[in-house]
Amino acid sequence: MFMAMGFASGTSPEAMAKMNSSLGLGDAQVGQKQQTGGGAPGLSGTVEATAGGNHPFTLMLLDQPAPGAVVLNACPMGEDKVFVSTAFYLYGKGAAEAAQKNEPLWKAWMAEHFGAPAEATSA
């Protein structure tokens, strides 16, 4: 298991739309096969669940980088601040190696697209 996190301004739905768009997932729908694009770290799988509203998320069952699941979500943190995260749960043969290889890629991608705001890093 590993996570990559960041922050965005605006609303949770806007942050989730930015994450999906930046990952090349677009408007992910339940049952669809999806894979990342546009320079994002590689993942592919089937969308298992989504939710909109103030706490949007996408749950995908993964084929790559290893069998498992990923939850992409956006949570409001007060006015005009949103916490965004990716939580990967990998299992089976090669999962530990896949996590070790992919965690730094996802953390770098999140930092590039959803870096922490100055007030959060100066505390």
Phi and psi restraints in degrees (range 20) as a CNS / XPLOR table:
assign (resid 1 and name C) (resid 2 and name N)
       (resid 2 and name CA) (resid 2 and name C) 1.0 -150.7 20.0 2
assign (resid 2 and name N) (resid 2 and name CA)
       (resid 2 and name C) (resid 3 and name N) 1.0 158.6 20.0 2
assign (resid 2 and name C) (resid 3 and name N)
       (resid 3 and name CA) (resid 3 and name C) 1.0 -131.2 20.0 2
assign (resid 3 and name N) (resid 3 and name CA)
       (resid 3 and name C) (resid 4 and name N) 1.0 152.3 20.0 2
assign (resid 3 and name C) (resid 4 and name N)
       (resid 4 and name CA) (resid 4 and name C) 1.0 -132.9 20.0 2
assign (resid 4 and name N) (resid 4 and name CA)
       (resid 4 and name C) (resid 5 and name N) 1.0 133.7 20.0 2
assign (resid 4 and name C) (resid 5 and name N)
       (resid 5 and name CA) (resid 5 and name C) 1.0 -132.7 20.0 2
assign (resid 5 and name N) (resid 5 and name CA)
       (resid 5 and name C) (resid 6 and name N) 1.0 159.8 20.0 2
assign (resid 5 and name C) (resid 6 and name N)
       (resid 6 and name CA) (resid 6 and name C) 1.0 -164.4 20.0 2
assign (resid 6 and name N) (resid 6 and name CA)
       (resid 6 and name C) (resid 7 and name N) 1.0 -169.7 20.0 2
assign (resid 6 and name C) (resid 7 and name N)
       (resid 7 and name CA) (resid 7 and name C) 1.0 -135.3 20.0 2
assign (resid 7 and name N) (resid 7 and name CA)
       (resid 7 and name C) (resid 8 and name N) 1.0 152.4 20.0 2
assign (resid 7 and name C) (resid 8 and name N)
       (resid 8 and name CA) (resid 8 and name C) 1.0 -139.1 20.0 2
assign (resid 8 and name N) (resid 8 and name CA)
       (resid 8 and name C) (resid 9 and name N) 1.0 159.9 20.0 2
assign (resid 8 and name C) (resid 9 and name N)
       (resid 9 and name CA) (resid 9 and name C) 1.0 -96.6 20.0 2
assign (resid 9 and name N) (resid 9 and name CA)
       (resid 9 and name C) (resid 10 and name N) 1.0 165.6 20.0 2
assign (resid 9 and name C) (resid 10 and name N)
       (resid 10 and name CA) (resid 10 and name C) 1.0 97.1 20.0 2
assign (resid 10 and name N) (resid 10 and name CA)
       (resid 10 and name C) (resid 11 and name N) 1.0 -150.4 20.0 2
assign (resid 10 and name C) (resid 11 and name N)
       (resid 11 and name CA) (resid 11 and name C) 1.0 -101.3 20.0 2
assign (resid 11 and name N) (resid 11 and name CA)
       (resid 11 and name C) (resid 12 and name N) 1.0 164.1 20.0 2
assign (resid 11 and name C) (resid 12 and name N)
       (resid 12 and name CA) (resid 12 and name C) 1.0 -59.9 20.0 2
assign (resid 12 and name N) (resid 12 and name CA)
       (resid 12 and name C) (resid 13 and name N) 1.0 -46.5 20.0 2
assign (resid 12 and name C) (resid 13 and name N)
       (resid 13 and name CA) (resid 13 and name C) 1.0 -59.6 20.0 2
assign (resid 13 and name N) (resid 13 and name CA)
       (resid 13 and name C) (resid 14 and name N) 1.0 -37.5 20.0 2
assign (resid 13 and name C) (resid 14 and name N)
       (resid 14 and name CA) (resid 14 and name C) 1.0 -65.6 20.0 2
assign (resid 14 and name N) (resid 14 and name CA)
       (resid 14 and name C) (resid 15 and name N) 1.0 -42.3 20.0 2
assign (resid 14 and name C) (resid 15 and name N)
       (resid 15 and name CA) (resid 15 and name C) 1.0 -65.0 20.0 2
assign (resid 15 and name N) (resid 15 and name CA)
       (resid 15 and name C) (resid 16 and name N) 1.0 -40.4 20.0 2
assign (resid 15 and name C) (resid 16 and name N)
       (resid 16 and name CA) (resid 16 and name C) 1.0 -65.7 20.0 2
assign (resid 16 and name N) (resid 16 and name CA)
       (resid 16 and name C) (resid 17 and name N) 1.0 -41.5 20.0 2
assign (resid 16 and name C) (resid 17 and name N)
       (resid 17 and name CA) (resid 17 and name C) 1.0 -62.7 20.0 2
assign (resid 17 and name N) (resid 17 and name CA)
       (resid 17 and name C) (resid 18 and name N) 1.0 -40.2 20.0 2
assign (resid 17 and name C) (resid 18 and name N)
       (resid 18 and name CA) (resid 18 and name C) 1.0 -64.2 20.0 2
assign (resid 18 and name N) (resid 18 and name CA)
       (resid 18 and name C) (resid 19 and name N) 1.0 -43.6 20.0 2
assign (resid 18 and name C) (resid 19 and name N)
       (resid 19 and name CA) (resid 19 and name C) 1.0 -61.9 20.0 2
assign (resid 19 and name N) (resid 19 and name CA)
       (resid 19 and name C) (resid 20 and name N) 1.0 -50.8 20.0 2
assign (resid 19 and name C) (resid 20 and name N)
       (resid 20 and name CA) (resid 20 and name C) 1.0 -59.7 20.0 2
assign (resid 20 and name N) (resid 20 and name CA)
       (resid 20 and name C) (resid 21 and name N) 1.0 -42.9 20.0 2
assign (resid 20 and name C) (resid 21 and name N)
       (resid 21 and name CA) (resid 21 and name C) 1.0 -65.2 20.0 2
assign (resid 21 and name N) (resid 21 and name CA)
       (resid 21 and name C) (resid 22 and name N) 1.0 -45.4 20.0 2
assign (resid 21 and name C) (resid 22 and name N)
       (resid 22 and name CA) (resid 22 and name C) 1.0 -64.2 20.0 2
assign (resid 22 and name N) (resid 22 and name CA)
       (resid 22 and name C) (resid 23 and name N) 1.0 -29.6 20.0 2
assign (resid 22 and name C) (resid 23 and name N)
       (resid 23 and name CA) (resid 23 and name C) 1.0 -83.0 20.0 2
assign (resid 23 and name N) (resid 23 and name CA)
       (resid 23 and name C) (resid 24 and name N) 1.0 -9.5 20.0 2
assign (resid 23 and name C) (resid 24 and name N)
       (resid 24 and name CA) (resid 24 and name C) 1.0 79.7 20.0 2
assign (resid 24 and name N) (resid 24 and name CA)
       (resid 24 and name C) (resid 25 and name N) 1.0 17.4 20.0 2
assign (resid 24 and name C) (resid 25 and name N)
       (resid 25 and name CA) (resid 25 and name C) 1.0 -89.5 20.0 2
assign (resid 25 and name N) (resid 25 and name CA)
       (resid 25 and name C) (resid 26 and name N) 1.0 -19.6 20.0 2
assign (resid 25 and name C) (resid 26 and name N)
       (resid 26 and name CA) (resid 26 and name C) 1.0 59.1 20.0 2
assign (resid 26 and name N) (resid 26 and name CA)
       (resid 26 and name C) (resid 27 and name N) 1.0 -140.8 20.0 2
assign (resid 26 and name C) (resid 27 and name N)
       (resid 27 and name CA) (resid 27 and name C) 1.0 -91.3 20.0 2
assign (resid 27 and name N) (resid 27 and name CA)
       (resid 27 and name C) (resid 28 and name N) 1.0 79.9 20.0 2
assign (resid 27 and name C) (resid 28 and name N)
       (resid 28 and name CA) (resid 28 and name C) 1.0 -62.0 20.0 2
assign (resid 28 and name N) (resid 28 and name CA)
       (resid 28 and name C) (resid 29 and name N) 1.0 129.3 20.0 2
assign (resid 28 and name C) (resid 29 and name N)
       (resid 29 and name CA) (resid 29 and name C) 1.0 -117.5 20.0 2
assign (resid 29 and name N) (resid 29 and name CA)
       (resid 29 and name C) (resid 30 and name N) 1.0 145.7 20.0 2
assign (resid 29 and name C) (resid 30 and name N)
       (resid 30 and name CA) (resid 30 and name C) 1.0 -55.0 20.0 2
assign (resid 30 and name N) (resid 30 and name CA)
       (resid 30 and name C) (resid 31 and name N) 1.0 133.8 20.0 2
assign (resid 30 and name C) (resid 31 and name N)
       (resid 31 and name CA) (resid 31 and name C) 1.0 92.3 20.0 2
assign (resid 31 and name N) (resid 31 and name CA)
       (resid 31 and name C) (resid 32 and name N) 1.0 -13.3 20.0 2
assign (resid 31 and name C) (resid 32 and name N)
       (resid 32 and name CA) (resid 32 and name C) 1.0 -79.9 20.0 2
assign (resid 32 and name N) (resid 32 and name CA)
       (resid 32 and name C) (resid 33 and name N) 1.0 141.9 20.0 2
assign (resid 32 and name C) (resid 33 and name N)
       (resid 33 and name CA) (resid 33 and name C) 1.0 -80.1 20.0 2
assign (resid 33 and name N) (resid 33 and name CA)
       (resid 33 and name C) (resid 34 and name N) 1.0 135.0 20.0 2
assign (resid 33 and name C) (resid 34 and name N)
       (resid 34 and name CA) (resid 34 and name C) 1.0 -134.4 20.0 2
assign (resid 34 and name N) (resid 34 and name CA)
       (resid 34 and name C) (resid 35 and name N) 1.0 153.6 20.0 2
assign (resid 34 and name C) (resid 35 and name N)
       (resid 35 and name CA) (resid 35 and name C) 1.0 -147.2 20.0 2
assign (resid 35 and name N) (resid 35 and name CA)
       (resid 35 and name C) (resid 36 and name N) 1.0 151.6 20.0 2
assign (resid 35 and name C) (resid 36 and name N)
       (resid 36 and name CA) (resid 36 and name C) 1.0 -72.6 20.0 2
assign (resid 36 and name N) (resid 36 and name CA)
       (resid 36 and name C) (resid 37 and name N) 1.0 159.5 20.0 2
assign (resid 36 and name C) (resid 37 and name N)
       (resid 37 and name CA) (resid 37 and name C) 1.0 -152.2 20.0 2
assign (resid 37 and name N) (resid 37 and name CA)
       (resid 37 and name C) (resid 38 and name N) 1.0 -170.5 20.0 2
assign (resid 37 and name C) (resid 38 and name N)
       (resid 38 and name CA) (resid 38 and name C) 1.0 62.7 20.0 2
assign (resid 38 and name N) (resid 38 and name CA)
       (resid 38 and name C) (resid 39 and name N) 1.0 31.0 20.0 2
assign (resid 38 and name C) (resid 39 and name N)
       (resid 39 and name CA) (resid 39 and name C) 1.0 85.1 20.0 2
assign (resid 39 and name N) (resid 39 and name CA)
       (resid 39 and name C) (resid 40 and name N) 1.0 1.4 20.0 2
assign (resid 39 and name C) (resid 40 and name N)
       (resid 40 and name CA) (resid 40 and name C) 1.0 -74.6 20.0 2
assign (resid 40 and name N) (resid 40 and name CA)
       (resid 40 and name C) (resid 41 and name N) 1.0 153.5 20.0 2
assign (resid 40 and name C) (resid 41 and name N)
       (resid 41 and name CA) (resid 41 and name C) 1.0 -55.9 20.0 2
assign (resid 41 and name N) (resid 41 and name CA)
       (resid 41 and name C) (resid 42 and name N) 1.0 148.5 20.0 2
assign (resid 41 and name C) (resid 42 and name N)
       (resid 42 and name CA) (resid 42 and name C) 1.0 -73.5 20.0 2
assign (resid 42 and name N) (resid 42 and name CA)
       (resid 42 and name C) (resid 43 and name N) 1.0 132.8 20.0 2
assign (resid 42 and name C) (resid 43 and name N)
       (resid 43 and name CA) (resid 43 and name C) 1.0 -153.2 20.0 2
assign (resid 43 and name N) (resid 43 and name CA)
       (resid 43 and name C) (resid 44 and name N) 1.0 149.8 20.0 2
assign (resid 43 and name C) (resid 44 and name N)
       (resid 44 and name CA) (resid 44 and name C) 1.0 -147.6 20.0 2
assign (resid 44 and name N) (resid 44 and name CA)
       (resid 44 and name C) (resid 45 and name N) 1.0 148.7 20.0 2
assign (resid 44 and name C) (resid 45 and name N)
       (resid 45 and name CA) (resid 45 and name C) 1.0 172.8 20.0 2
assign (resid 45 and name N) (resid 45 and name CA)
       (resid 45 and name C) (resid 46 and name N) 1.0 -168.0 20.0 2
assign (resid 45 and name C) (resid 46 and name N)
       (resid 46 and name CA) (resid 46 and name C) 1.0 -112.1 20.0 2
assign (resid 46 and name N) (resid 46 and name CA)
       (resid 46 and name C) (resid 47 and name N) 1.0 133.5 20.0 2
assign (resid 46 and name C) (resid 47 and name N)
       (resid 47 and name CA) (resid 47 and name C) 1.0 -69.1 20.0 2
assign (resid 47 and name N) (resid 47 and name CA)
       (resid 47 and name C) (resid 48 and name N) 1.0 122.2 20.0 2
assign (resid 47 and name C) (resid 48 and name N)
       (resid 48 and name CA) (resid 48 and name C) 1.0 -98.1 20.0 2
assign (resid 48 and name N) (resid 48 and name CA)
       (resid 48 and name C) (resid 49 and name N) 1.0 -35.9 20.0 2
assign (resid 48 and name C) (resid 49 and name N)
       (resid 49 and name CA) (resid 49 and name C) 1.0 -157.8 20.0 2
assign (resid 49 and name N) (resid 49 and name CA)
       (resid 49 and name C) (resid 50 and name N) 1.0 151.1 20.0 2
assign (resid 49 and name C) (resid 50 and name N)
       (resid 50 and name CA) (resid 50 and name C) 1.0 -142.1 20.0 2
assign (resid 50 and name N) (resid 50 and name CA)
       (resid 50 and name C) (resid 51 and name N) 1.0 158.2 20.0 2
assign (resid 50 and name C) (resid 51 and name N)
       (resid 51 and name CA) (resid 51 and name C) 1.0 -146.3 20.0 2
assign (resid 51 and name N) (resid 51 and name CA)
       (resid 51 and name C) (resid 52 and name N) 1.0 147.6 20.0 2
assign (resid 51 and name C) (resid 52 and name N)
       (resid 52 and name CA) (resid 52 and name C) 1.0 -107.5 20.0 2
assign (resid 52 and name N) (resid 52 and name CA)
       (resid 52 and name C) (resid 53 and name N) 1.0 -146.2 20.0 2
assign (resid 52 and name C) (resid 53 and name N)
       (resid 53 and name CA) (resid 53 and name C) 1.0 74.5 20.0 2
assign (resid 53 and name N) (resid 53 and name CA)
       (resid 53 and name C) (resid 54 and name N) 1.0 -152.7 20.0 2
assign (resid 53 and name C) (resid 54 and name N)
       (resid 54 and name CA) (resid 54 and name C) 1.0 -80.2 20.0 2
assign (resid 54 and name N) (resid 54 and name CA)
       (resid 54 and name C) (resid 55 and name N) 1.0 -13.4 20.0 2
assign (resid 54 and name C) (resid 55 and name N)
       (resid 55 and name CA) (resid 55 and name C) 1.0 -129.8 20.0 2
assign (resid 55 and name N) (resid 55 and name CA)
       (resid 55 and name C) (resid 56 and name N) 1.0 64.2 20.0 2
assign (resid 55 and name C) (resid 56 and name N)
       (resid 56 and name CA) (resid 56 and name C) 1.0 -71.7 20.0 2
assign (resid 56 and name N) (resid 56 and name CA)
       (resid 56 and name C) (resid 57 and name N) 1.0 148.7 20.0 2
assign (resid 56 and name C) (resid 57 and name N)
       (resid 57 and name CA) (resid 57 and name C) 1.0 -152.7 20.0 2
assign (resid 57 and name N) (resid 57 and name CA)
       (resid 57 and name C) (resid 58 and name N) 1.0 162.2 20.0 2
assign (resid 57 and name C) (resid 58 and name N)
       (resid 58 and name CA) (resid 58 and name C) 1.0 -131.8 20.0 2
assign (resid 58 and name N) (resid 58 and name CA)
       (resid 58 and name C) (resid 59 and name N) 1.0 128.7 20.0 2
assign (resid 58 and name C) (resid 59 and name N)
       (resid 59 and name CA) (resid 59 and name C) 1.0 -110.7 20.0 2
assign (resid 59 and name N) (resid 59 and name CA)
       (resid 59 and name C) (resid 60 and name N) 1.0 124.9 20.0 2
assign (resid 59 and name C) (resid 60 and name N)
       (resid 60 and name CA) (resid 60 and name C) 1.0 -121.5 20.0 2
assign (resid 60 and name N) (resid 60 and name CA)
       (resid 60 and name C) (resid 61 and name N) 1.0 138.5 20.0 2
assign (resid 60 and name C) (resid 61 and name N)
       (resid 61 and name CA) (resid 61 and name C) 1.0 -90.2 20.0 2
assign (resid 61 and name N) (resid 61 and name CA)
       (resid 61 and name C) (resid 62 and name N) 1.0 124.3 20.0 2
assign (resid 61 and name C) (resid 62 and name N)
       (resid 62 and name CA) (resid 62 and name C) 1.0 -94.6 20.0 2
assign (resid 62 and name N) (resid 62 and name CA)
       (resid 62 and name C) (resid 63 and name N) 1.0 145.2 20.0 2
assign (resid 62 and name C) (resid 63 and name N)
       (resid 63 and name CA) (resid 63 and name C) 1.0 -101.4 20.0 2
assign (resid 63 and name N) (resid 63 and name CA)
       (resid 63 and name C) (resid 64 and name N) 1.0 -38.4 20.0 2
assign (resid 63 and name C) (resid 64 and name N)
       (resid 64 and name CA) (resid 64 and name C) 1.0 -133.5 20.0 2
assign (resid 64 and name N) (resid 64 and name CA)
       (resid 64 and name C) (resid 65 and name N) 1.0 141.4 20.0 2
assign (resid 64 and name C) (resid 65 and name N)
       (resid 65 and name CA) (resid 65 and name C) 1.0 -79.6 20.0 2
assign (resid 65 and name N) (resid 65 and name CA)
       (resid 65 and name C) (resid 66 and name N) 1.0 -11.7 20.0 2
assign (resid 65 and name C) (resid 66 and name N)
       (resid 66 and name CA) (resid 66 and name C) 1.0 -162.2 20.0 2
assign (resid 66 and name N) (resid 66 and name CA)
       (resid 66 and name C) (resid 67 and name N) 1.0 163.0 20.0 2
assign (resid 66 and name C) (resid 67 and name N)
       (resid 67 and name CA) (resid 67 and name C) 1.0 -57.2 20.0 2
assign (resid 67 and name N) (resid 67 and name CA)
       (resid 67 and name C) (resid 68 and name N) 1.0 141.6 20.0 2
assign (resid 67 and name C) (resid 68 and name N)
       (resid 68 and name CA) (resid 68 and name C) 1.0 158.8 20.0 2
assign (resid 68 and name N) (resid 68 and name CA)
       (resid 68 and name C) (resid 69 and name N) 1.0 -150.1 20.0 2
assign (resid 68 and name C) (resid 69 and name N)
       (resid 69 and name CA) (resid 69 and name C) 1.0 -145.7 20.0 2
assign (resid 69 and name N) (resid 69 and name CA)
       (resid 69 and name C) (resid 70 and name N) 1.0 154.8 20.0 2
assign (resid 69 and name C) (resid 70 and name N)
       (resid 70 and name CA) (resid 70 and name C) 1.0 -135.1 20.0 2
assign (resid 70 and name N) (resid 70 and name CA)
       (resid 70 and name C) (resid 71 and name N) 1.0 139.3 20.0 2
assign (resid 70 and name C) (resid 71 and name N)
       (resid 71 and name CA) (resid 71 and name C) 1.0 -115.1 20.0 2
assign (resid 71 and name N) (resid 71 and name CA)
       (resid 71 and name C) (resid 72 and name N) 1.0 121.5 20.0 2
assign (resid 71 and name C) (resid 72 and name N)
       (resid 72 and name CA) (resid 72 and name C) 1.0 -104.7 20.0 2
assign (resid 72 and name N) (resid 72 and name CA)
       (resid 72 and name C) (resid 73 and name N) 1.0 127.5 20.0 2
assign (resid 72 and name C) (resid 73 and name N)
       (resid 73 and name CA) (resid 73 and name C) 1.0 -148.6 20.0 2
assign (resid 73 and name N) (resid 73 and name CA)
       (resid 73 and name C) (resid 74 and name N) 1.0 164.7 20.0 2
assign (resid 73 and name C) (resid 74 and name N)
       (resid 74 and name CA) (resid 74 and name C) 1.0 -136.7 20.0 2
assign (resid 74 and name N) (resid 74 and name CA)
       (resid 74 and name C) (resid 75 and name N) 1.0 127.5 20.0 2
assign (resid 74 and name C) (resid 75 and name N)
       (resid 75 and name CA) (resid 75 and name C) 1.0 -125.8 20.0 2
assign (resid 75 and name N) (resid 75 and name CA)
       (resid 75 and name C) (resid 76 and name N) 1.0 133.0 20.0 2
assign (resid 75 and name C) (resid 76 and name N)
       (resid 76 and name CA) (resid 76 and name C) 1.0 -67.4 20.0 2
assign (resid 76 and name N) (resid 76 and name CA)
       (resid 76 and name C) (resid 77 and name N) 1.0 144.2 20.0 2
assign (resid 76 and name C) (resid 77 and name N)
       (resid 77 and name CA) (resid 77 and name C) 1.0 -131.3 20.0 2
assign (resid 77 and name N) (resid 77 and name CA)
       (resid 77 and name C) (resid 78 and name N) 1.0 58.5 20.0 2
assign (resid 77 and name C) (resid 78 and name N)
       (resid 78 and name CA) (resid 78 and name C) 1.0 94.6 20.0 2
assign (resid 78 and name N) (resid 78 and name CA)
       (resid 78 and name C) (resid 79 and name N) 1.0 -171.2 20.0 2
assign (resid 78 and name C) (resid 79 and name N)
       (resid 79 and name CA) (resid 79 and name C) 1.0 -72.3 20.0 2
assign (resid 79 and name N) (resid 79 and name CA)
       (resid 79 and name C) (resid 80 and name N) 1.0 122.2 20.0 2
assign (resid 79 and name C) (resid 80 and name N)
       (resid 80 and name CA) (resid 80 and name C) 1.0 66.2 20.0 2
assign (resid 80 and name N) (resid 80 and name CA)
       (resid 80 and name C) (resid 81 and name N) 1.0 21.2 20.0 2
assign (resid 80 and name C) (resid 81 and name N)
       (resid 81 and name CA) (resid 81 and name C) 1.0 -129.4 20.0 2
assign (resid 81 and name N) (resid 81 and name CA)
       (resid 81 and name C) (resid 82 and name N) 1.0 138.3 20.0 2
assign (resid 81 and name C) (resid 82 and name N)
       (resid 82 and name CA) (resid 82 and name C) 1.0 -135.0 20.0 2
assign (resid 82 and name N) (resid 82 and name CA)
       (resid 82 and name C) (resid 83 and name N) 1.0 133.4 20.0 2
assign (resid 82 and name C) (resid 83 and name N)
       (resid 83 and name CA) (resid 83 and name C) 1.0 -90.5 20.0 2
assign (resid 83 and name N) (resid 83 and name CA)
       (resid 83 and name C) (resid 84 and name N) 1.0 125.6 20.0 2
assign (resid 83 and name C) (resid 84 and name N)
       (resid 84 and name CA) (resid 84 and name C) 1.0 -117.9 20.0 2
assign (resid 84 and name N) (resid 84 and name CA)
       (resid 84 and name C) (resid 85 and name N) 1.0 143.9 20.0 2
assign (resid 84 and name C) (resid 85 and name N)
       (resid 85 and name CA) (resid 85 and name C) 1.0 -149.9 20.0 2
assign (resid 85 and name N) (resid 85 and name CA)
       (resid 85 and name C) (resid 86 and name N) 1.0 157.4 20.0 2
assign (resid 85 and name C) (resid 86 and name N)
       (resid 86 and name CA) (resid 86 and name C) 1.0 -124.5 20.0 2
assign (resid 86 and name N) (resid 86 and name CA)
       (resid 86 and name C) (resid 87 and name N) 1.0 127.0 20.0 2
assign (resid 86 and name C) (resid 87 and name N)
       (resid 87 and name CA) (resid 87 and name C) 1.0 -121.3 20.0 2
assign (resid 87 and name N) (resid 87 and name CA)
       (resid 87 and name C) (resid 88 and name N) 1.0 114.6 20.0 2
assign (resid 87 and name C) (resid 88 and name N)
       (resid 88 and name CA) (resid 88 and name C) 1.0 -101.6 20.0 2
assign (resid 88 and name N) (resid 88 and name CA)
       (resid 88 and name C) (resid 89 and name N) 1.0 133.1 20.0 2
assign (resid 88 and name C) (resid 89 and name N)
       (resid 89 and name CA) (resid 89 and name C) 1.0 -123.8 20.0 2
assign (resid 89 and name N) (resid 89 and name CA)
       (resid 89 and name C) (resid 90 and name N) 1.0 100.1 20.0 2
assign (resid 89 and name C) (resid 90 and name N)
       (resid 90 and name CA) (resid 90 and name C) 1.0 -105.3 20.0 2
assign (resid 90 and name N) (resid 90 and name CA)
       (resid 90 and name C) (resid 91 and name N) 1.0 149.0 20.0 2
assign (resid 90 and name C) (resid 91 and name N)
       (resid 91 and name CA) (resid 91 and name C) 1.0 -147.8 20.0 2
assign (resid 91 and name N) (resid 91 and name CA)
       (resid 91 and name C) (resid 92 and name N) 1.0 171.5 20.0 2
assign (resid 91 and name C) (resid 92 and name N)
       (resid 92 and name CA) (resid 92 and name C) 1.0 85.9 20.0 2
assign (resid 92 and name N) (resid 92 and name CA)
       (resid 92 and name C) (resid 93 and name N) 1.0 -177.7 20.0 2
assign (resid 92 and name C) (resid 93 and name N)
       (resid 93 and name CA) (resid 93 and name C) 1.0 -60.5 20.0 2
assign (resid 93 and name N) (resid 93 and name CA)
       (resid 93 and name C) (resid 94 and name N) 1.0 129.2 20.0 2
assign (resid 93 and name C) (resid 94 and name N)
       (resid 94 and name CA) (resid 94 and name C) 1.0 86.9 20.0 2
assign (resid 94 and name N) (resid 94 and name CA)
       (resid 94 and name C) (resid 95 and name N) 1.0 -1.4 20.0 2
assign (resid 94 and name C) (resid 95 and name N)
       (resid 95 and name CA) (resid 95 and name C) 1.0 -64.1 20.0 2
assign (resid 95 and name N) (resid 95 and name CA)
       (resid 95 and name C) (resid 96 and name N) 1.0 -44.5 20.0 2
assign (resid 95 and name C) (resid 96 and name N)
       (resid 96 and name CA) (resid 96 and name C) 1.0 -62.1 20.0 2
assign (resid 96 and name N) (resid 96 and name CA)
       (resid 96 and name C) (resid 97 and name N) 1.0 -42.6 20.0 2
assign (resid 96 and name C) (resid 97 and name N)
       (resid 97 and name CA) (resid 97 and name C) 1.0 -66.4 20.0 2
assign (resid 97 and name N) (resid 97 and name CA)
       (resid 97 and name C) (resid 98 and name N) 1.0 -41.3 20.0 2
assign (resid 97 and name C) (resid 98 and name N)
       (resid 98 and name CA) (resid 98 and name C) 1.0 -62.8 20.0 2
assign (resid 98 and name N) (resid 98 and name CA)
       (resid 98 and name C) (resid 99 and name N) 1.0 -41.9 20.0 2
assign (resid 98 and name C) (resid 99 and name N)
       (resid 99 and name CA) (resid 99 and name C) 1.0 -63.9 20.0 2
assign (resid 99 and name N) (resid 99 and name CA)
       (resid 99 and name C) (resid 100 and name N) 1.0 -45.2 20.0 2
assign (resid 99 and name C) (resid 100 and name N)
       (resid 100 and name CA) (resid 100 and name C) 1.0 -61.8 20.0 2
assign (resid 100 and name N) (resid 100 and name CA)
       (resid 100 and name C) (resid 101 and name N) 1.0 -39.5 20.0 2
assign (resid 100 and name C) (resid 101 and name N)
       (resid 101 and name CA) (resid 101 and name C) 1.0 -73.4 20.0 2
assign (resid 101 and name N) (resid 101 and name CA)
       (resid 101 and name C) (resid 102 and name N) 1.0 -40.7 20.0 2
assign (resid 101 and name C) (resid 102 and name N)
       (resid 102 and name CA) (resid 102 and name C) 1.0 -86.9 20.0 2
assign (resid 102 and name N) (resid 102 and name CA)
       (resid 102 and name C) (resid 103 and name N) 1.0 -27.8 20.0 2
assign (resid 102 and name C) (resid 103 and name N)
       (resid 103 and name CA) (resid 103 and name C) 1.0 -55.2 20.0 2
assign (resid 103 and name N) (resid 103 and name CA)
       (resid 103 and name C) (resid 104 and name N) 1.0 -49.4 20.0 2
assign (resid 103 and name C) (resid 104 and name N)
       (resid 104 and name CA) (resid 104 and name C) 1.0 -65.0 20.0 2
assign (resid 104 and name N) (resid 104 and name CA)
       (resid 104 and name C) (resid 105 and name N) 1.0 -31.4 20.0 2
assign (resid 104 and name C) (resid 105 and name N)
       (resid 105 and name CA) (resid 105 and name C) 1.0 -64.7 20.0 2
assign (resid 105 and name N) (resid 105 and name CA)
       (resid 105 and name C) (resid 106 and name N) 1.0 -45.0 20.0 2
assign (resid 105 and name C) (resid 106 and name N)
       (resid 106 and name CA) (resid 106 and name C) 1.0 -69.3 20.0 2
assign (resid 106 and name N) (resid 106 and name CA)
       (resid 106 and name C) (resid 107 and name N) 1.0 -38.1 20.0 2
assign (resid 106 and name C) (resid 107 and name N)
       (resid 107 and name CA) (resid 107 and name C) 1.0 -65.1 20.0 2
assign (resid 107 and name N) (resid 107 and name CA)
       (resid 107 and name C) (resid 108 and name N) 1.0 -40.2 20.0 2
assign (resid 107 and name C) (resid 108 and name N)
       (resid 108 and name CA) (resid 108 and name C) 1.0 -66.1 20.0 2
assign (resid 108 and name N) (resid 108 and name CA)
       (resid 108 and name C) (resid 109 and name N) 1.0 -41.7 20.0 2
assign (resid 108 and name C) (resid 109 and name N)
       (resid 109 and name CA) (resid 109 and name C) 1.0 -63.1 20.0 2
assign (resid 109 and name N) (resid 109 and name CA)
       (resid 109 and name C) (resid 110 and name N) 1.0 -45.2 20.0 2
assign (resid 109 and name C) (resid 110 and name N)
       (resid 110 and name CA) (resid 110 and name C) 1.0 -63.8 20.0 2
assign (resid 110 and name N) (resid 110 and name CA)
       (resid 110 and name C) (resid 111 and name N) 1.0 -41.4 20.0 2
assign (resid 110 and name C) (resid 111 and name N)
       (resid 111 and name CA) (resid 111 and name C) 1.0 -62.5 20.0 2
assign (resid 111 and name N) (resid 111 and name CA)
       (resid 111 and name C) (resid 112 and name N) 1.0 -37.5 20.0 2
assign (resid 111 and name C) (resid 112 and name N)
       (resid 112 and name CA) (resid 112 and name C) 1.0 -68.1 20.0 2
assign (resid 112 and name N) (resid 112 and name CA)
       (resid 112 and name C) (resid 113 and name N) 1.0 -40.5 20.0 2
assign (resid 112 and name C) (resid 113 and name N)
       (resid 113 and name CA) (resid 113 and name C) 1.0 -95.7 20.0 2
assign (resid 113 and name N) (resid 113 and name CA)
       (resid 113 and name C) (resid 114 and name N) 1.0 -26.6 20.0 2
assign (resid 113 and name C) (resid 114 and name N)
       (resid 114 and name CA) (resid 114 and name C) 1.0 -139.5 20.0 2
assign (resid 114 and name N) (resid 114 and name CA)
       (resid 114 and name C) (resid 115 and name N) 1.0 48.7 20.0 2
assign (resid 114 and name C) (resid 115 and name N)
       (resid 115 and name CA) (resid 115 and name C) 1.0 -56.6 20.0 2
assign (resid 115 and name N) (resid 115 and name CA)
       (resid 115 and name C) (resid 116 and name N) 1.0 154.6 20.0 2
assign (resid 115 and name C) (resid 116 and name N)
       (resid 116 and name CA) (resid 116 and name C) 1.0 -67.5 20.0 2
assign (resid 116 and name N) (resid 116 and name CA)
       (resid 116 and name C) (resid 117 and name N) 1.0 140.0 20.0 2
assign (resid 116 and name C) (resid 117 and name N)
       (resid 117 and name CA) (resid 117 and name C) 1.0 -67.0 20.0 2
assign (resid 117 and name N) (resid 117 and name CA)
       (resid 117 and name C) (resid 118 and name N) 1.0 154.2 20.0 2
assign (resid 117 and name C) (resid 118 and name N)
       (resid 118 and name CA) (resid 118 and name C) 1.0 -55.5 20.0 2
assign (resid 118 and name N) (resid 118 and name CA)
       (resid 118 and name C) (resid 119 and name N) 1.0 -40.1 20.0 2
assign (resid 118 and name C) (resid 119 and name N)
       (resid 119 and name CA) (resid 119 and name C) 1.0 -67.8 20.0 2
assign (resid 119 and name N) (resid 119 and name CA)
       (resid 119 and name C) (resid 120 and name N) 1.0 -25.7 20.0 2
assign (resid 119 and name C) (resid 120 and name N)
       (resid 120 and name CA) (resid 120 and name C) 1.0 -78.6 20.0 2
assign (resid 120 and name N) (resid 120 and name CA)
       (resid 120 and name C) (resid 121 and name N) 1.0 -31.4 20.0 2
assign (resid 120 and name C) (resid 121 and name N)
       (resid 121 and name CA) (resid 121 and name C) 1.0 -86.2 20.0 2
assign (resid 121 and name N) (resid 121 and name CA)
       (resid 121 and name C) (resid 122 and name N) 1.0 -16.6 20.0 2
assign (resid 121 and name C) (resid 122 and name N)
       (resid 122 and name CA) (resid 122 and name C) 1.0 -91.4 20.0 2
assign (resid 122 and name N) (resid 122 and name CA)
       (resid 122 and name C) (resid 123 and name N) 1.0 -3.5 20.0 2
